[in-house]
Amino acid sequence: MTNRPWYWHPVPSTLMTPMSWLWKAGQQWRHGRRRTEVHELPLLVVGNPRVGGSGKTPISIDLVERARDLGFEPCWIGRGVGGDGRIRQVTAETGSAQVGDEALMARHRLGSHCYS
């Protein structure tokens, strides 16, 4: 017989249900307070900025390559994790201490129009 996690039992689940309602209400309130920004250019965001290691950078690079194949002129913008925090264009002379390693990987694959 397989042991079930503690939260699968009826009593803890029942006790946690009101807490889930409070959490949902808080998230809805928080979401409603956010301003919506309208951009002049199309914008595509890949992934959650707080979760690492899920393959967002390779996927975003692939999307840029596919958009180029379709005739678009996209640019790649990263958060600069591991860099100095300043926003800058990634060039052949840019170091990982400035923009982080992911931006350098994007620049290596895409050639130009990379920012971090």
Order of alpha helices (4+ residues) and beta strands (2+ residues): alpha-alpha-beta-alpha-alpha-beta
